[in-house]
Amino acid sequence: MKRYIASVSFGKDSLAMLLKMIENGMPLDEVVYFDTGMEFKAIYDIKNQVKTMLCNLGIKYTELYPKRSFKENMLRKTVRHRDGRITHNGYSWCGGRCRWGTMEKVRTIEKYCKGAIQYVGIAYDEPKRIKNNPNKSYPLYDWQMTEKECLEYCYNKGYFWEESGVRLYDVLDRVSCWCCANKNLKELANYKKYLPKYWDRLKRLQDETTRPFKGKLTIYDIEKKIEEKQA
């Protein structure tokens, strides 16, 4: 018998997908979540809310994890050249062309969902992310729900991603891992202004790696640019 599994990150798109699937009575056997260990507290708060709902509905919930902790992969894992030579320790920041965390997440979820229909939360205005795979289903795309509509839908259902009195989607384009190097300068300035505890965490991580956060800019370089712009 075919299994139906929803892959949910508890960001706006995948959560909207899950909630509307349940609302529409679509076949759903299980919800799977990959915990990087580096998510915003708001993500974990919503995850715990939804887990309770799933339990009440009798829908199985499963958490997957990386083989090593994020910080171990980022800072300490031995990285070798193809010929076996040790080149350095740690992959450093995850983002840009070196999205090692994302790759492990995708591989782990796809391996777990092998043989099942995997629901994936890709919005209607992200068609380039759609893959022609008979074992994957994209309900948001089928419903023509855009990212904006997904956020509004979640807000209407009472999910707001709030931390420190701020709705994260008001100050961030994406509520991905808080240490994601794909964060743009506007988002980083909002970290410093509205989410200072995460800004401090970024600085502490920068202290442990020599690789700049964006291009040639370290977190400290970015902080200086933000302060100069605000002066």
C-alpha positions in Angstrom: 0.0 0.0 0.0 1.3 3.4 -1.0 2.4 5.7 1.9 1.9 9.5 1.9 4.5 11.6 3.8 4.6 15.4 4.1 8.0 16.9 4.4 7.6 19.9 6.7 10.1 22.5 7.8 7.5 24.5 9.8 8.2 27.6 7.7 5.3 29.4 6.0 5.0 27.3 2.8 5.3 23.8 4.2 3.1 24.6 7.2 0.4 26.1 4.9 0.6 22.9 2.8 0.2 20.7 5.8 -2.7 22.6 7.3 -4.6 22.8 4.0 -4.0 19.2 3.3 -5.6 18.3 6.6 -8.4 20.7 6.0 -9.1 19.1 2.6 -8.9 15.6 4.0 -6.1 14.6 1.7 -4.3 11.2 2.2 -1.6 11.7 4.8 0.1 8.9 6.8 3.1 10.8 8.3 4.8 14.1 8.7 8.6 14.2 8.6 10.8 17.0 9.9 14.6 17.3 9.6 16.1 19.1 12.6 19.3 20.9 11.8 19.7 22.1 15.4 20.1 25.7 14.1 16.5 26.8 13.7 14.8 29.8 15.2 13.1 29.3 18.4 9.8 30.3 16.7 10.2 27.3 14.4 10.6 24.9 17.3 7.6 26.5 19.1 5.3 26.0 16.0 6.7 22.5 15.5 5.6 21.6 19.1 2.2 23.1 18.5 1.7 21.1 15.3 3.0 17.9 16.9 0.2 18.0 19.4 -2.4 18.5 16.7 -1.0 15.6 14.7 -1.1 13.4 17.7 -4.7 14.2 18.3 -5.5 13.4 14.6 -3.6 10.1 14.7 -1.0 11.2 12.1 2.5 9.8 12.7 5.2 12.4 13.3 8.9 11.7 12.7 12.1 13.7 13.3 15.3 13.1 11.4 18.7 14.4 12.3 22.1 15.0 10.7 24.8 12.4 11.3 26.9 15.0 13.1 25.9 18.2 14.8 25.8 21.4 12.7 28.8 22.9 14.6 30.8 19.7 14.2 30.3 19.8 10.4 30.9 23.5 10.3 34.0 23.7 12.4 35.6 20.4 13.2 34.9 17.7 10.6 38.0 16.5 8.7 37.6 17.5 5.1 39.7 15.6 2.5 40.8 16.2 -1.1 39.8 13.6 -3.6 43.3 12.1 -3.3 42.8 11.6 0.4 44.8 14.5 1.7 43.4 16.4 4.6 42.7 20.0 3.4 41.0 21.6 6.3 38.7 21.1 9.3 35.0 22.0 8.9 32.9 23.1 5.9 32.5 26.6 7.5 29.3 28.6 6.7 26.5 26.9 5.0 25.2 28.9 2.0 25.9 30.0 -1.5 27.6 27.3 -3.6 28.5 25.4 -0.4 25.1 24.4 0.9 26.3 21.3 2.7 23.6 21.4 5.3 20.8 21.6 2.8 22.3 18.8 0.8 22.3 16.5 3.8 18.8 17.5 4.7 17.4 16.7 1.3 19.3 13.4 1.0 18.2 12.3 4.4 14.5 13.1 3.8 14.5 11.6 0.3 16.1 8.4 1.6 13.5 8.2 4.4 10.6 8.8 2.0 11.8 6.3 -0.6 8.9 4.3 -1.9 6.3 6.8 -0.6 4.6 9.8 -2.1 6.4 12.8 -0.7 4.5 16.0 -0.4 6.8 19.0 -0.8 5.8 22.6 0.1 6.9 24.6 -2.9 4.7 27.7 -3.6 3.2 28.6 -7.0 5.7 31.4 -7.6 8.7 29.1 -7.3 8.2 26.9 -10.4 12.0 26.4 -10.9 12.1 24.3 -7.8 9.6 21.8 -9.1 11.1 18.5 -10.0 9.5 16.1 -12.4 9.4 13.1 -10.1 6.4 10.7 -9.9 7.0 10.1 -6.2 6.8 13.8 -5.3 3.6 15.9 -5.1 3.4 19.7 -4.9 0.0 20.6 -3.4 0.7 24.4 -3.1 1.6 24.6 -6.8 -1.5 22.6 -7.7 -3.6 25.0 -5.6 -1.7 28.0 -7.2 -0.9 29.3 -3.7 1.9 31.9 -3.7 4.4 32.5 -0.9 2.4 35.6 0.2 -0.8 33.6 0.2 0.8 30.9 2.2 1.9 33.4 4.9 -1.6 34.9 5.1 -3.1 31.5 5.3 -0.9 30.6 8.3 -1.6 33.9 10.0 -5.3 33.3 9.6 -4.8 29.9 11.3 -3.0 31.6 14.3 0.7 30.8 13.5 2.9 34.0 13.6 6.6 33.0 14.1 7.1 35.5 16.9 10.3 36.1 18.8 11.1 39.1 21.0 7.8 40.7 20.1 8.7 40.5 16.4 7.1 38.5 13.6 10.1 36.9 11.9 8.5 37.2 8.4 8.1 41.0 9.0 11.9 41.3 9.1 13.2 38.3 7.2 12.6 37.1 3.7 12.9 33.5 4.7 12.9 31.9 8.1 15.5 29.3 7.3 18.4 28.4 9.7 19.4 31.5 11.6 23.1 31.0 10.5 22.3 30.6 6.8 24.9 32.5 4.8 22.3 33.2 2.1 20.8 35.9 4.3 20.9 39.2 2.5 22.2 42.5 4.0 18.7 43.8 4.7 17.9 40.7 6.7 21.2 40.9 8.5 20.6 44.5 9.5 17.2 43.4 10.9 19.0 40.7 12.9 21.1 43.4 14.5 18.1 45.7 15.1 15.4 43.3 16.1 17.0 39.9 16.9 20.3 40.8 18.7 20.7 37.4 20.4 21.0 35.8 16.9 23.4 38.6 15.8 25.6 37.8 18.8 25.5 34.1 17.9 26.6 34.9 14.4 29.6 36.8 15.7 30.5 34.0 18.0 30.5 31.6 15.0 32.6 34.0 13.0 35.1 33.9 15.8 35.5 30.2 15.2 36.0 30.2 11.4 38.3 32.1 9.1 35.9 32.1 6.1 34.0 35.3 5.6 30.2 35.1 5.9 29.3 36.8 2.5 31.8 37.1 -0.3 34.8 38.8 1.3 32.8 40.2 4.3 33.0 38.7 7.7 30.1 39.3 10.2 32.2 42.1 11.7 32.7 43.7 8.3 28.9 43.6 7.8 28.3 45.0 11.3 30.6 48.0 10.4 28.7 48.6 7.1 25.4 48.5 9.0 26.6 51.0 11.6 28.1 53.3 9.0 24.8 53.3 7.1 22.9 54.1 10.3 25.2 56.9 11.4 
